[in-house]
Each structure stands twice: as C-alpha cells, then as structure tokens.
Amino acid sequence: MSAASVGSVAIAGAGLAGRLLAWRLLSAGVPVTLIDARARTDRDHAAGVAAAMLAPYAELVVSNAHLFALGEDSLALWPHWLAEIRAQTGEEVYFRHEGSLVVAHAPDAAGLAHYADLIRFRLPEARREAVQSLDAQGIAALEPELAGRFARGLWLPQEGQLDNDQLLGALQDAVLQGMARVGGQWLERTTVHSLGAHTVRTTNGVELQADAVVDCRGVTADWPGLRGVRGEVLTVSCPAVSLRRPVRLIHPRYMLYIVPRSGGRFVIGATELESQDAGPITVRSMLELASALYSVHPAFGEGRITRAATSLRPATDDHQPVWAQREGVWHLNGLYRHGFLVAPALVQRAEQDLLALLAPSKSTFLETAQ
C-alpha cells in the first residue's frame, strides 16, 4: 500500500457540497484533495439531476423553520459567491432572484388555498406578507405566457433559481485553478474504501493522509439512517414558451415544477419516491410529467425532451442536513431535496469550523509558501 501527502483537507465526494467546500477552502489558502468516484464531467448524480430552485418559502410545505433559515442565509450568499466564481474563472452562471409562481387549475383551487395557508402558518409572522395572492391579471403581469390560463395563484417574490449544470462546471474550473495555486489534487474515478480522522483509503490500495477528512459522498456515505430518495426530472427545449421564474402546479397527487433555463430550456420534475432504485425514468413518471407540463401551456407539446434523468437524493430520518463529526470524520450530508437551497449556509459553517481547526497548520503552510 502506498502513501501520499495530500495537504490539509481530504474531501470524499465531488457533488455540490464537496465542490463548494473544496472551492471555499482553496480560496482560503488550504490545500485540498477531492476524491471523486465519478469523472469530473459526470452529471448523473443528485446535484447534476436537480432543478436548483432556491425556494425557502415554497419548500416550507415539506420543511421547517431551521431549513427556512438556512435557505434565507444561502439566498443572501449565492450572488456574492457566484460573483467570486465569475471573477476567478470568467464563467457566468445563470441566476435569477425574481420569485416563483404557484398556480392551480380550477378543480384544484382548494389545494392551492391549503398550500398558501400552510406556508403562511409555518412562516415567521414578519415574513407572511411575502406570500402574495394573485388573480388572473396578476398572474399575467408576472408571466404573460400564462395569461388567461389560471384564475388564482401565489407569488413568492423572495425566491430564485440557478443553472446547476453551469454551476458545477464553473466550480470544477475554480477548484482546479485553486489546486494549481495552493496545492492539492482531484482524484477522478476513485472509490473510497474507508475513512479515518486523518486517513482516506481507496479501493485501489492508495492511502491518503490529511489534517482533516470530510465525507460528502451522499447516499454512499456511512451515516446512521441515511437513505436515498429517488427523484426524476425531464429537460425540455421549448423556445416557443418564455418564463422568467419557476412555476409550480398544484395537483392532488403531486406538485409539478417548471424551472426555466437560458436558451429556451426548462427542467421539469415532481416525482419523489421512497426507493433506492437509480434506474431509468419510469413510463408512468414520464407520462405524468409530460401531461402536467402540457396542461400548463399547450406549446410545451411541441417541445423536445433532451434529457430524462434520475438520481438518489441523500436523506436522513428527519430530513435535516448534517454537519457533524463522527469518529473523527466530518460529515456534510443529508441535503435531500434542498441541496441548492441550503448548501451555501452549511458550507460556510463547515468552512469556518475547518479553518478554526486548521488555523495553526494553515499559518505554517502559508509562511512556508511565502
């Protein structure tokens, strides 16, 4: 078995959390080794199969005050972090902070009212005015494409969205640039065998040493009660429809979301299954997603499905994210369906804790580098 000195921090897992944390630590001058079971450009994982909605208000129907607070903190961080990434790499990541829209067909008006009541009930009182009821004219003013199609809706003006694929690509470049500048390495197609407080062992017999080890491997991580929750999404190209913000459709069995991207693209999802099956999308899910999408606007019927993807989202028993140390290993995991919503706030906390832990060795490293 060989040994390699890898710097101050080893991060197992190169999804959203792993990439963000690696970038932040490298920006702070800490050498990082990123151990990635996939190729860097692979997007068939939870972060790559996501709508990347930044929706703390809408998600209150399935979350709580803690996640809401993390979401608000993250929404404040995203524009600053994206500006830093752009300054470092020159890459622009599609990002909008123009709210989201919730609508329902006439037979489902009661479901829309219940949805609004539930959000308002769970919101802090000072935030309740941010849930704004709309009539048909209000919907048309926000999204002209939907004029005359819905009589009632909700506007959640504090929400936003970003392009997950662009972000993952920009983070890849930012991390590699940081490694070239500060030190470290990105090990692709490398599977972790075991983790210790200062050691990572891979299945090909390599032993890596680090001052701190962080496990960001999602559903493959060793954390009590962690499980995968299956999600299925379509990517549709439909330049005939123009939406500026995410649109959610209330339905008795599911809640469809349509999230616009640049270039006339849309990410569509709704399904959430308690299943460890990571296989291709099912016929039923495809039919439900496509038919609900068509009901929002018939022009979607001529759109082209450019991707049908599935992933397993890592969830804990209580659906709360984890940043904690266990048996000497730090764990950043359990982001479930809220990954892009809460990741910056959690990563900032992880960054602060690790920098405090590594402060003496970091200072020594910087003095040596100078």
MARDO-654233 format. One record per residue: residue in one letter; x, y, z of N, C-alpha, C in turn. Coordinates in steps of 0.05 Angstrom, whole numbers, plus 5000, padded with zeros to 4 digits. Last residue first. Layout:
# MARDO-654233
AXYZXYZXYZ
...
# end
This chain:
# MARDO-654233
Q510856285027511956545022514956535022
A510055755042509655825014510856095007
T510955795097512855635081512555715051
E506556105112509256205116511256065099
L502455745098502656005084505456125087
F503455315133503555275105503955535090
T502655565183505355455176505555415146
S497255685179499155905181501955805174
K495155175176494755345154496855575154
S496354975226497654855203497455035179
P493055325259495955315262497355205238
A487655255235489055505236492055485240
L484354825231486854805216488555065219
L479854965260481254725267484054725256
A478155415232478955445260480555205269
L477055175183479255375185480155425213
L472754855198475254735189477554925190
D468855235212469755035232472454915224
Q468255525163469155655188470255465209
E466455115129468955255123470055395149
A461654985153463754785151466454915147
R458855465144459255365171461555165172
Q458855465088460155685103460755605131
V455855005079458655005071460155235085
L450855185097452154955110455154955104
A449855605062449955655091451355435105
P450055345010451955555018452155605048
A445754935014448654865013450455095021
V440255025011441655055037444655025036
L438654984956437455174974439055224999
F441254564934442054824925440855044943
G438554144967441354184964442254464957
H433653934984434254224990437154294984
R432453424984431453574961432153874963
Y438353235019435653155009434853314985
L442853305048441553555038438853495024
G446152945075443252955081441853195071
N452453245095450753055081447853105087
L458653225118456853425107454953285087
H462553015172460452935152458753175144
W469152865192467053065189465052965167
V471552365235471052445208468752645207
G471852205288474052355277473652455249
E466851985299469251815299471551945284
R463952515269463352255279465852075276
Q461553175267463852995267463052735280
A457053495220457753395247460253225244
W451753705189454553785190455553715218
V446253485153448253415174450853565169
P439253665145442053635136443953595159
Q433453285158435153515165437953465155
H429952855155430253025131431853285137
D430252485195428552725200428652925177
D433652105171430952025182429152265186
T436452415112436652305139433752235148
A437952295043436152405064436652265090
P440552434980441152335007439452465029
R437152244922437752464940438352364968
L438851934865438051884892439052114910
S435952084800438152084820437052004847
T434852104729434052034756436552054774
A432552424668434652334687433452274714
A432352564603430652444624432452314643
R433153084556434352914577432152814595
T430253334518433153294513434553124534
I424353344488425553244513428453184507
R421853914458423553684454424753594481
G415154164449417854174459419253914455
E409954154436411854144413414754164423
G407454204485407053964470408953924446
F408154714502410154514511409854254496
A403754974484406154984467408254794477
P399954924525399954724504402354744485
H401654964592401655114567401854914544
V399854614632400654884639400655064615
S399054134606396654264617397254554626
Y404153974594402454054572400054204582
L405753814646407054044633405354144610
A402453374654402153614671403453854659
S404553044614401753124612401253364630
A409952974632409353094606406553194604
L409252734683410752984680409953124654
E406352264669405252464688406652734685
L409852004633407152084625406052304643
M414351914666414552064641411852174632
S412051594706413151864712413352034687
R410751144675408651294689409651574696
V415750964657413751054637411651224651
T421351204696419151014690417251134670
I428351314683425651414690423451214681
P433250794701432051004684429251084693
G435250684771434950624743433650844728
A436150694825437250914810437050864780
D432450534880432750464851433750714836
Q430950614930433750614926434450554896
S425351014946426450794932429450834929
E420451384952422051254973423150994961
L420351884903419651614910421551514932
E417552404871419352354894418552084906
T416352814814416252554827418352534850
A417253294791415153274811415453024827
G420053724740420153504759417653504776
I423754014688421053944698421353704717
V427254544662427554304678424854254691
F427954824597426454804622427054544636
R430655304550430555044563429055054589
G431655774522429155634518428955354530
G436555994539436355854513433855694509
S436855854610437356024587436955854561
R431155564643433955604639434355784615
P425555514689426855604664429855614666
V422254974715424355164722425755254696
I416554744741417654804715419755034720
Y413854234781415354484779416654504752
L407953934807409753964784411354234788
M406253564858406553844852408753874831
Y401053054861403853144860403853444855
R395652954867397552744872400452834873
P392753434858392053264881394153054887
H397153994846395653764835395053584858
I399854614828398654444849396854234837
L405654764796402854704791401854514813
R410255294796409455044809406455014803
V415355594760412455564763411855294774
P420956034764419755764768416755784771
R421056574715421356474742420256184744
R420056714663422356844677422956724704
L418756364603418056414631420556534645
S416456254540418356424555417356464583
V416055784488414955874514417156034528
A418855644444416255774439415055884465
P423355354458423655644454421055794450
C424254844492421754954480421955254478
S426954264515427554504499425054594485
V427053984578425554034554426554284541
T428853484621429753734610428453764583
L425653174676425953204647427253474642
V427152764733426653024720426952994690
E426152444795426152414766425552684753
G428952164854427752384840428152344810
R428951744912429151774883427652014872
V432851784966430151844957430251904928
G437051375006436551514981433651554976
R439051495075437751335054437551505028
L441951435139441951565113440751385092
G442351185188439651245179439651385152
P448851425202446551275211443951365199
W453251415147451951585167449351445176
D457651355101457051195126455951385147
A455251485034456751545058455851365081
T452251434989454251224994455851265020
V449151884984447851634993449851414998
G454352344997451552294992450652025001
R459752445009459152244988456152194984
C463052765040460752895025459752705004
D466952765094465352575078462952725066
V473353005107470553075105469152885086
V478853035149477552885129474552945130
A484953395162482053355167480853205144
D490153305147489653415174486753385182
A491452685113490452955114490053045142
Q493752175069493852305095492852595093
L491551595035491951885034491851995062
E493351015003492751135030493551425029
V490950584953492350824960491450924987
G488150134935490450094953491950344960
N483550214907485850124892488350124908
T479850404943479650124936481950024919
T483250824992481650784967481650484961
R482951155053483950915038482050865015
V484851715087482851615067484251375053
T485851985152486551795131484251735112
H484552225199486652345183487452185158
A480151935216480452215224482452365207
G478351535158479051575186479451865192
L474751135113475551395122476251385151
S475350665058474850725086475851005092
H474950675002474550415017473850475046
V472551074950473551054977472950784989
T474651064883472650984902473950964930
T475651484830477051364853474951314875
R474751814786474251524785475751374806
E479852314802477452214789477251914789
L482252714848482552434840479952344829
W485353304848482653194843482952914832
Q489753594896489253444872486353344872
G494254114922492153914924491753764897
G495354824921496254544925493854364928
V494655344903495055294931496255014937
R494255344846495455574860496255494889
A491954874831494354954818495855174833
M487354904863489354694868491954764855
G484655334838485555354866487655144873
Q483555104788485255334790486355374818
L480054694805482554624793484554864793
V475855014826477354834843480054764831
A474155284780475155444803476755264822
D472454864748474655024739475855184763
Q468154674780470354494772472854654764
L464855114782466255024807468554834800
A463055104730464655334739466155264765
G460154624730462454664712464254884721
L456254734768458154504772460554534754
L453655164742455055204768457054984773
Q451454934696453455144694455055184719
D447954574723450054474705452254684701
N444354914751446154734766448454634748
D442755554748443255334729445255144742
L437955784797440455794783440755554765
Q432856204827433855954815436456004802
G428556454881430156474857430956204846
E424256864923425556614915427056654888
Q421057274941423757254953425357014942
P415757254922417757434909420657404919
L411456844905413356834927415856994918
W404756884889407356974882409156974907
L399556444870401156564891403856654879
G393056474838395756384841397056514865
R387456374794388556434821391456334822
A386256254742384756474754385956554781
F390156134683389656074712388256314725
R390256314631390356024636389755944665
G390656844620388156714614388056424620
A397656814612395256984612392756824604
L402456574611400356434626397756594627
E405956924587405356674573402956524586
P406857334624404857374603404157114588
E407757324687408457134666406357154644
L405957794715408557664721409557484698
A401057904691403058114693405858004699
A398257424697399057514670401157734671
I397457444752399057224740400057314713
G394157894756396757884770398557674759
Q389657724728391257944718394057954730
A387757304761388657244733390357474722
D390757454826388457384808389557344780
L394757224880394457354854391857274841
S397657334944395657204928395257364902
Q404157264968402257454956400257304938
V408057235020406457045005404057204994
A410257635049411757555025410257345009
E407657685096406757865074408157795048
R410357365131407957265119406957435096
R414757505161415157425133412557365118
A413357605212414357825197414757765168
E411957095231409857285226410857515208
P415156555198415256755219413256975212
L410956045169412756265166412856435192
R406955675175409655595183411655825181
F402455945155402455835183405255785192
R403856025102403556255120403656175149
I403855495083406355655082406155885102
L398455365091400555215105403155365105
D395755715058395255725087397555585102
A397555545007398155815017397855835047
Y395255025007398155055004399055335015
H389855145009391054995031394155035031
A389355394959388755544983390055405008
L390554954925392255194925391855364950
G386354614937389154534943391054764943
A382154904917382254854946385054774954
A383154884862383355144876383555104906
D382854474826384754444848385154704864
P379454614784378554404803380354364827
A382655034758380255094774379454864793
H389754914769387354914752384954944770
A394455354800392855104801390555134781
V401055604816398455624803397055354807
V406256014838404755764844401955804832
L412556274822409656294819408456014824
S418056624853416856394839413856414840
G423257134846420957004858420156754842
E427957294823425457444816422957304826
H433557214815432357244841429857414838
R437556774776435456974778434256974806
F443156584739442056614766439956834764
Y447956234704445256334702444056344730
V454556434712452556224719449856354719
E460156564673457656674683455756434688
E467056544684464656404676462156514689
G471956734701470756864678468156744669
T474156534748474156364724473256504698
Q473956944786476256764785476456614759
A469357224777471857374778474257184775
R465656804782465956944757468557094755
I466256694837466956484817467356614790
E464457174858467157094863468056884843
A459157154841460857374832463757304836
L457356714870457456704841459156924829
W457756934921459456714914459656674883
H453757334918456557404924458457184916
P449057044907450057254888452957324893
W448856674954449256584926450256814908
L447856905004450556844997450856794967
A442356965008443957205011446857155002
L440856435004439956624983441556884984
S442856245052444056165027443356345004
D439256475089442156545090443556475064
E434556235072434856525070437756605071
G435855695083435255775056435556075053
L436455695138438755625122438355715093
A431055815151433256005158435755945142
F428555355132427855625121430055825127
L430754965164431354965136430655235123
H428255135213431255115210432055125181
A422755105204423955365208427055355205
N421954595151421354715177422954985180
S418554265097420954315113420154445139
V414354235062415653975069418054015086
V412554745057410454535059411654265066
L417055045049416055025077413854815079
E418455114997419254865009418254835038
A416755634987415255414975415955154989
Y420955915016418055945022416455705012
P425955774993425455725022422455745029
A428355624939425555664946424955614975
L431655584888432355704913429755804926
M432455004847430755224857431655324884
A435154604819436554824831434855064837
A433454134797432354384785433654624796
A437953604782436553774801435554024786
V442653244773439853184767438153344786
G447353394796447053424767444253384757
A446653264849447053554842446653594812
A446152694845444052864856444253154848
H448652494780448652484809446652694819
D450852524727448852324735449052284765
R454852824705452652964718450352784727
D461852834697459452664701457252824715
T466553094697464453204680461853044682
R469952804729469253074737466853174722
A467652124739469152324724468252604731
R466851904808466051934780468152094765
A468651924859468151664848467451664818
D473752334881471252334865470852054853
I476652704928476452434919473752384907
L480853244931478053174926477952894914
T485053564975484753344956481853254955
V487354224984485154034986485653804966
P490554735023490754525002488554315006
V487855365036488155095047488354895024
G486555885022489355805023489955535034
A481456015014482556105039485456015042
S480455754967480456054966481656164992
L480255234987482455314969482755624968
L475355275014477855225029480255305012
R471755374972471955564994474655525009
W472454904940472955174929473455374951
A470854504975473554504965474254784955
L465454644982467254655005470154664996
L463454574930463254834943465354854966
R464454024922465754234905465754504918
G461353784963464253744961465653954945
A456153964950457454034976460454004974
L455453754897455154034903456654114928
G460353234893457853354885457753644892
A464852934905465153174890462553264878
G467752574957465252644945465552914931
A471752715010470752484995468052564984
I477153135019474153135017473352894999
A482253295062481353105042478353095042
V486553825077483853725078483453525056
S492153935073490753975098488053835100
G496153475035495453735045493653725069
V497352955022495553095005494753375015
S502252475013501552705029499852895012
A501051785007501352034994500652265013
A503151105003502251325019502751585004
S501150434983502750674981501550894998
M501749765000500050005000501850255000
# end
